[in-house]
Amino acid sequence: MPTREEYEAAGLLRDPLANEADRVALLDWLSEQGYSIVEMVEYHAHDRLYAMASDATRIIGKPADLGELAAAAGVTVDDATEAVRALGLPPEGRLLPSEAAELLGQFAVARRVFSEEAVLHFARVIGSSLDRIAESAGALFRLNVEAPMLSEHPSELALAQIGRASIASLETVTESLGPVLRAHFLLAVERMREADRMRTPDSDADEEPVAMAIGFVDLVGFTPVSSSAPARELLDLLIAFERYAHELVQAYGGRVVKLIGDEVMFAAVDPGDACRIADGLFREFAGRTGLTPRAGIAWGDVLAHGGDYFGGVVNLASRIADIAVPWEILLAPEVSARVPEGYRAEPAGRRLLKGFADPVPLSSLVAPPA
């Protein structure tokens, strides 16, 4: 192990922000992990030294050259570049390990079965989904580990050790995602098959639509609350909203399509289940100061693409949610005729909606007492 004098000669102790004893403890620990003084000096020149321990390349592996990846995958560099870019990563491929060659090879096989654009679109869906997971993991660490720890002014060694542990856990998480992905795939297949059975008689078979109830729920009053509430309180509200949405939607066999700030878009095969989901969210937020939900639900044929849904039914659900008053769940005509037992649909008049040529007869969902 290097001596204190060697650390000092390398300039690693000349840091006005560091306590010398703490710095020596950090350097000794880094040496034990296999880092050389040369590596420490190089890292110290452009970043905080304790962050060296969470350098993913030392734990997960060295990134491969894009040319090497392309050769291993049996594809051209241009095809590899296009696939990597679709995955949302730097096109030179500097962040991908050699194992990524298998995925690039699978894309090449898929191109012979599906169209090139379809495969690249799927790659973009994968990339954007994984990017969200990565961002969420980073925020989870910053808010729940790093920030509280920094407020207590820990030693550099403590920061380095927790950083290394967090990066090392990444491998465990990624290895565990396969079974979860397969489970979600099976659920998606089940939803699609059930939705196919409910297709309306006038569906255009060429467009391959699926029958889905689409709901939008947003929180009226969120904007003024967000401008005055402390950041942590605001985050807690959003986390609660997201948790309730996921729990209720999943309980009725639907899926959360996306969350956009204070609004959730969800889908369910059964219009009655969509009514129960919206009502459940309303009940969860009853009595929360400054936050009043409103919702819109429509049902019919939609186009499924890239994990999202498109078409007139989606637009209708969004538009009627926009005009609902606080604590109101507005229903399109097709949903009004399919409300679940114990609920009823009360006429809410004909409304002229943006993007729709004729007024649409709407109803308000009346829920049974709690």
C-alpha positions in Angstrom: 0.0 0.0 0.0 1.4 3.5 -0.8 2.7 5.6 2.0 1.4 9.0 3.2 4.6 10.6 1.6 3.7 9.0 -1.8 0.2 10.5 -1.6 1.6 13.9 -0.7 4.2 13.7 -3.5 1.4 13.0 -6.0 -0.5 16.0 -4.8 -3.4 14.0 -3.4 -3.3 15.6 0.0 -3.3 19.2 -1.3 -7.0 19.8 -1.1 -8.4 22.7 1.0 -11.8 21.0 1.2 -10.5 17.8 2.6 -9.4 16.8 6.1 -6.0 15.1 5.8 -6.8 12.2 8.0 -10.0 11.5 6.2 -8.2 11.8 2.8 -5.5 9.4 3.8 -8.2 6.9 4.9 -10.0 7.3 1.6 -6.7 6.8 -0.4 -5.8 3.7 1.6 -9.3 2.2 0.9 -9.0 3.1 -2.8 -5.6 1.4 -2.9 -7.2 -1.7 -1.3 -9.8 -1.7 -4.1 -7.0 -1.9 -6.7 -6.7 1.7 -7.7 -3.2 3.0 -8.4 -1.8 6.4 -7.5 -1.6 7.3 -11.2 -5.4 6.5 -11.6 -6.2 8.6 -8.4 -4.3 11.6 -9.7 -6.0 11.4 -13.1 -9.4 11.1 -11.5 -8.7 13.8 -9.0 -7.9 16.2 -11.8 -11.5 16.3 -13.1 -13.8 15.1 -10.3 -14.1 14.6 -6.6 -11.8 11.8 -5.5 -14.5 9.9 -3.5 -16.6 9.6 -6.7 -13.9 7.3 -8.1 -15.2 4.4 -6.1 -18.5 4.6 -7.9 -17.0 4.6 -11.4 -19.1 2.0 -13.1 -16.4 0.9 -15.5 -14.4 -0.6 -12.7 -17.4 -2.6 -11.4 -19.6 -3.3 -14.5 -16.8 -3.5 -17.1 -15.0 -1.5 -19.7 -17.1 -0.1 -22.5 -16.4 -1.6 -25.9 -15.5 0.2 -29.1 -18.4 0.5 -31.5 -16.4 -1.2 -34.3 -15.7 -4.1 -32.0 -19.4 -4.4 -31.1 -20.5 -4.3 -34.7 -18.0 -7.0 -35.7 -19.0 -9.2 -32.8 -22.7 -8.8 -33.7 -22.1 -9.4 -37.4 -23.5 -6.1 -38.5 -22.1 -3.0 -40.2 -20.9 -0.1 -38.1 -23.6 2.1 -39.7 -26.3 -0.4 -38.6 -24.8 -0.6 -35.1 -24.6 3.2 -34.9 -28.3 3.5 -35.9 -29.4 0.9 -33.3 -27.3 2.5 -30.6 -28.7 5.9 -31.4 -32.3 4.5 -31.3 -31.5 3.1 -27.9 -30.9 6.7 -26.8 -27.2 6.3 -26.2 -24.2 8.3 -27.7 -23.8 7.0 -31.3 -20.1 6.2 -30.8 -21.2 3.5 -28.4 -18.7 4.5 -25.7 -21.1 3.4 -22.9 -21.9 -0.1 -24.0 -20.0 -3.2 -22.8 -19.0 -6.0 -25.1 -22.2 -8.0 -24.0 -24.3 -5.5 -25.9 -23.2 -7.2 -29.1 -25.8 -9.9 -28.5 -28.6 -7.3 -28.5 -27.3 -5.6 -31.7 -27.2 -9.1 -33.3 -30.8 -9.7 -32.2 -31.8 -6.4 -33.8 -30.2 -7.6 -37.1 -32.2 -10.8 -37.0 -35.4 -8.9 -36.2 -34.9 -6.7 -39.3 -35.2 -9.8 -41.4 -38.6 -10.5 -39.9 -40.1 -7.0 -39.3 -39.5 -3.8 -41.1 -36.4 -1.8 -40.3 -38.4 1.1 -39.0 -40.5 -1.1 -36.8 -37.3 -2.5 -35.2 -35.8 0.9 -34.7 -39.1 2.1 -33.1 -39.0 -0.8 -30.7 -35.4 0.1 -29.9 -36.5 3.7 -29.1 -39.2 2.3 -26.8 -36.6 0.2 -25.0 -34.2 3.1 -24.8 -36.7 5.6 -23.4 -38.1 3.1 -20.9 -34.6 2.2 -19.6 -33.6 5.8 -19.5 -36.6 6.5 -17.2 -35.6 3.6 -15.0 -32.0 4.9 -14.8 -33.2 8.4 -14.0 -35.5 7.1 -11.3 -32.7 5.0 -9.7 -30.4 8.1 -9.7 -33.0 10.3 -8.1 -33.8 7.5 -5.5 -30.2 7.4 -4.5 -29.7 11.2 -4.4 -32.9 11.9 -2.4 -32.8 9.0 0.0 -29.1 8.3 0.5 -26.8 11.0 -0.8 -28.7 14.1 0.3 -29.3 13.0 4.0 -25.8 11.7 4.2 -24.3 15.0 2.9 -26.3 17.0 5.5 -24.4 15.1 8.2 -21.0 16.0 6.7 -19.7 12.5 6.3 -16.1 11.6 5.6 -14.9 11.1 2.1 -14.4 7.4 2.8 -18.0 7.0 3.9 -19.2 8.7 0.7 -16.9 6.5 -1.4 -18.1 3.3 0.2 -21.8 4.1 -0.1 -21.3 5.2 -3.8 -19.5 1.9 -4.6 -22.2 -0.1 -2.9 -24.9 1.7 -4.9 -23.2 1.1 -8.2 -22.5 -2.6 -7.4 -26.1 -3.1 -6.6 -26.9 -2.1 -10.2 -25.7 -5.5 -11.5 -28.0 -7.3 -9.1 -31.0 -5.2 -10.1 -30.4 -5.6 -13.9 -30.0 -9.4 -13.6 -33.4 -9.6 -11.8 -35.3 -7.7 -14.5 -35.6 -10.5 -16.9 -38.4 -12.4 -15.1 -40.3 -9.2 -14.4 -40.2 -8.3 -18.2 -41.5 -11.8 -19.1 -44.3 -11.4 -16.6 -45.3 -8.0 -18.0 -45.1 -9.5 -21.5 -47.6 -12.2 -20.5 -49.9 -9.6 -19.0 -49.8 -7.5 -22.1 -50.7 -10.5 -24.3 -53.6 -11.3 -22.0 -54.9 -7.7 -22.2 -54.6 -7.6 -26.0 -56.5 -10.9 -26.4 -59.3 -9.8 -24.1 -59.4 -6.4 -25.9 -59.6 -8.2 -29.3 -62.7 -10.1 -28.1 -64.4 -6.8 -27.3 -63.7 -5.1 -30.6 -66.7 -3.2 -32.0 -68.5 -4.7 -35.0 -67.5 -1.8 -37.3 -63.7 -2.1 -36.5 -61.4 -1.8 -39.5 -59.6 -5.1 -39.6 -56.8 -3.6 -41.7 -55.9 -1.1 -38.9 -55.9 -3.9 -36.2 -57.4 -1.7 -33.4 -58.1 -2.9 -29.9 -61.1 -2.0 -27.8 -60.0 -0.2 -24.7 -61.4 2.2 -22.1 -59.1 5.2 -21.9 -59.2 7.4 -18.8 -57.5 10.6 -17.9 -57.4 11.9 -14.3 -55.7 15.1 -13.3 -55.4 17.2 -10.1 -57.1 20.6 -10.3 -55.2 23.1 -8.2 -51.9 21.4 -8.5 -50.3 24.4 -10.3 -50.8 26.9 -7.5 -49.8 24.3 -4.9 -46.6 23.6 -6.9 -45.7 27.3 -7.0 -45.8 27.7 -3.2 -45.2 24.2 -1.6 -41.8 23.1 -0.6 -40.1 20.9 -3.1 -40.1 17.8 -0.9 -43.9 18.3 -0.1 -44.6 18.6 -3.8 -42.6 15.5 -4.6 -44.5 13.6 -1.9 -47.8 14.6 -3.5 -46.7 13.3 -6.9 -45.3 10.1 -5.5 -48.6 9.5 -3.7 -50.6 10.2 -6.8 -48.4 7.9 -8.9 -48.6 5.1 -6.2 -52.4 5.3 -6.0 -52.7 5.3 -9.8 -50.6 2.2 -10.2 -52.2 0.3 -7.4 -55.8 1.0 -8.5 -55.1 0.4 -12.2 -53.3 -2.8 -11.6 -56.0 -4.0 -9.2 -58.5 -3.9 -12.1 -56.2 -5.5 -14.7 -55.5 -2.2 -16.5 -52.2 -0.4 -17.0 -50.9 3.1 -16.4 -50.0 4.3 -19.9 -48.2 7.4 -18.7 -48.0 10.0 -16.1 -47.5 13.6 -17.1 -46.9 15.7 -14.0 -50.3 15.9 -12.2 -52.2 13.8 -14.9 -52.4 10.1 -15.4 -53.5 8.3 -18.5 -54.7 4.7 -18.0 -56.2 2.0 -20.0 -58.6 -0.9 -19.1 -60.3 -3.5 -21.2 -63.6 -3.2 -19.3 -65.2 0.3 -19.2 -66.7 -0.6 -15.8 -63.2 -1.2 -14.4 -62.2 2.2 -15.8 -65.0 3.8 -13.8 -63.9 2.0 -10.7 -60.3 3.2 -11.2 -61.3 6.8 -11.5 -63.7 6.6 -8.6 -60.9 5.0 -6.5 -58.5 7.8 -7.2 -61.1 10.3 -6.3 -61.7 8.6 -3.0 -57.9 8.5 -2.3 -57.7 12.2 -2.7 -60.8 13.2 -0.9 -60.0 15.8 1.7 -56.5 16.5 0.5 -56.2 20.3 0.8 -55.8 22.2 -2.4 -56.1 19.1 -4.7 -59.3 18.2 -6.4 -59.3 15.5 -9.1 -61.4 15.5 -12.3 -61.6 12.8 -14.9 -62.8 11.8 -18.4 -63.4 8.2 -19.7 -64.1 7.0 -23.2 -64.3 3.5 -24.7 -63.9 2.1 -28.2 -61.3 1.1 -30.8 -57.8 2.5 -30.3 -54.5 1.9 -32.1 -51.8 0.5 -29.9 -48.3 1.6 -30.8 -45.0 1.8 -28.8 -46.7 1.2 -25.5 -49.1 4.0 -26.0 -52.6 4.3 -27.5 -53.9 6.7 -30.2 -57.1 7.6 -32.0 -60.4 9.4 -31.5 -61.2 7.6 -28.3 -58.0 8.8 -26.7 -58.7 12.4 -27.9 -62.2 12.2 -26.6 -61.2 11.0 -23.1 -58.6 13.8 -22.9 -61.0 16.5 -24.0 -63.8 15.6 -21.6 -61.3 15.4 -18.7 -60.3 18.9 -19.6 -63.8 20.3 -19.3 -64.9 18.3 -16.2 -65.3 20.3 -13.0 -63.5 19.4 -9.8 -64.7 16.0 -8.4 -66.5 15.1 -11.7 -65.9 12.0 -13.8 -67.3 12.7 -17.2 -68.2 9.7 -19.4 -68.5 9.4 -23.2 -71.7 7.8 -24.4 -70.2 4.3 -24.9 -69.1 4.3 -21.3 -72.4 5.6 -19.9 -74.0 2.5 -21.2 -71.5 0.2 -19.4 -71.1 1.6 -15.9 -70.6 -1.0 -13.2 -73.3 -2.3 -10.9 -74.0 0.2 -8.0 -73.0 3.2 -10.2 -75.1 5.3 -12.4 -74.6 7.7 -15.3 -76.4 11.1 -14.9 -76.9 13.1 -18.1 -74.4 16.1 -18.2 -75.6 17.7 -21.5 -74.2 17.9 -25.0 -70.8 19.5 -25.1 -69.0 20.9 -28.1 -65.4 19.7 -27.8 -62.3 20.9 -29.6 -61.5 18.7 -32.6 -65.0 17.2 -32.7 -67.5 18.4 -35.4 -70.7 17.6 -33.5 -71.7 18.1 -29.8 -71.0 15.0 -27.7 -73.7 13.8 -25.2 -71.9 13.3 -21.9 -72.8 11.9 -18.5 -71.4 12.3 -15.0 -70.5 9.1 -13.1 -72.4 8.9 -9.7 -70.6 6.5 -7.4 -72.2 4.5 -4.6 -71.6 5.8 -1.0 -68.2 4.9 0.5 
